[in-house]
Amino acid sequence: MTDVEVRSFVAELEVRAEGDGRTLVGTIAPYGVETRIGPRLVELFHPGAFAGTDPAALPLLALHDRQTLPIGRAVELRDEPARWWGAFKVSATRLGDEVLELVRDGALTGLSVGFIPAPSGDRWNATRTRVERVRAQAHHVGVVPFPAYADARIAAVRAAHGPAAAHPLAALARLLR
């Protein structure tokens, strides 16, 4: 199996006020934005790179920790001209509550897509220092503090605050160990 790659983007991610206030919305990946990935690679995603992704099959993770249970899943995905946009339902679990509180506090500010590159969907330059991702298989989306792309940042929290988690950093600290 091909390794899952991750890319974080600065997005306008917000918590929706309507409903139960547990839906995060924002840019998952900007299109046409060149970003340095490591010392020798520039990458950009083309519109439609993640087309056909089933929202019900796209989990939301705290950070990119694939060793713990997801904190939710996508409920809506949209391919827009300048970005891949998504809405994510955050489950009412302790870690889900902690992540929502950290988003509201501004400590978690970005989305990060985990994907499997499609070999036939990549366009490399001759020196393999620049890649255009035309097609990729989305694996998961993570909520992160340090996005790599400037267009995937959490914009605002519009939902009414629910009860705060007892120890909002506890679960994330466990993930970082």
N, C-alpha and C positions, 0 to 999 in steps of 0.2 A: 504494500500500500504506500502511496505517496504521502510524505509528511504534510501535515497541516501547517500552512504559513499563516501568520497573523499580521494585520495592519491596523493601526489605530489612527483615527481621524478626529480632528477637532470638529465638533458638531454643535448644532443648536438643539440639544437634547432637553426635553422638558417633561414634566409629569402632567398628564392631562387632568384638568379640573373636573371634567364631567365624569360620570360613572362613580366608581369607588376610589378614584385617585391613585390607582396602582398601575397605570399605563404610561410607560416611557415612550416618547416619540422623538425622532431626529434623523439626521443624515447618518447612514451607515458607511457610505463611501462616496466621495466626490468623483465626478467624471472629468477627464481631461486635465487633471492637476498633476504636474510632475512633482514627485517627492523623492528625496534621497532616502534610500533604504540601505543602511550600511555605508562603508567607505567607498565602494566601487559600483554601486547600483542605483539607477534612477528608475522609478516605476510610475506608470499611470494606468488608470482603468478607463475602458471605453464604455459609453452608454450601452446598457443591455448586457454587461459582462455577467451579471448574476440572474439574467432572465430565466423565468421558469421555476425559481425557488419556491417551494411550498412553505407558506408561513408556519403551518402546523408542524413542520419538520425542522424548524430552525430554532434551536435552543438559545436562551439568554443565560450567560454565565457571569459570575462575579470574577472580574479580571479575566483570565483565560484558563482558569483552573478546571481541567477536564477530569480531575480526580474526585470532585465533589458533585453533588446533585446540581442540576440547573436551578436557577432562581426564577425562571419563567420561560416564555417562548414568544415568537413573533405572532401577532394576530393580523397584521396587515403589512404588505410590502408594496412599494411603488417605484417603478422605473421612471424617473423624471429626466428631462434633458440634461441637467447639470449634476444629478446625484441619484443614488439609490437610497430611498427613504424607508423607514420602518416604524411600526408601532409594536411595543412589546408589553405583554401582560406580566407583571411581576407577581409571583405567587406569595400568598400570605404565610410565609415561613419566617423563622428567625433571621436567616441570612437575607431573604428577600426584604424584610423590614429594615435590616441594617443598611442594605444597599440603598433603599429609597431614602432613608434618613441622610446618608452620606451624599446623595445627589442633591437633596434639598439644602444641605449645608454647604454645597459647593466643593466638597472634597473629591467626589468622583465627577468628572466633567466630560468624559469622552466615550465614544463607542469605538469598538475595535472588531473588525471582521476577521474570523478565522476561515481560511479557504484552502482548497486543493487546486493548484494550477492545472488547467487543461493544456497539455503539451501542444495540441494542435490549435489552441486558442491564444498562444503567446506569440508576439512579434518582437524578436530581439534584433538589436543592431549588430554590425559585424564584429565588434569587440566585446559583445555581451555585457555592456555596461549600462544599457537602457532596455527596458522591457515594457511593452504595451500589453496589458491584460485585456484581451478581447472576450474571452470566455473563462470563467472560473466556477468551481462548485463551492457554494457557501457551505461551511461546516457548522459554524456557530457565530454568535455575536457576543462580545464581552463589554461590560461597563468598566471603564478604566480611569485612573487619575492622570495619566500622561499620554495623550494621543499623539501619534506620529504625524497625522495629517491635520492641517490647520482648519479644515472644514467639517470636523466631526465633533464639535464641542457642545456640551449641554448648555442650553440657552437660559432656561428659567425653570422654576418650579411653580406651577400654577395651582396645584392641588392643595386642599386644606390639609394641614398637618394632622396626622393620626397620632396614636400613642408612640412615643419614642422607644426604640429598642433599649434594653437595659445596658448593654455594652456595645455600642455601634461599631467599634473597631475590633472587637474580639474575633469574629469570624474571619475578617480580612487579615488580621495578624496571623491566624492559623494558616491561611492560604499562602502567606509569604514565607513561612518557615521552610 
